[in-house]
């Protein structure tokens, strides 16, 4: 009888520790995600302006299509 109670107590302790570990681990994932997004945005900053060398930009919103041509200072992106 003592072995059964001891085994149940050990199983309960392991289950509780596992639950608390998962709960603690999941709370940090949002912070990591925010940090990763900030890094991605910082790396991508300035890349949009790198494609601003066109003289004619036609945007077709219905077809989600851009037609960019010529040499100038316009950016090839949707307004």
Secondary structure, 3 states (H helix, E strand, C coil): CHHHHHHHHHHHHHHHHHHHHHHHHHHHHHHHHHHHHHHHHHHHCCCHHHHCCEEEEEEECCCCEEEEEEEEEECCCCC
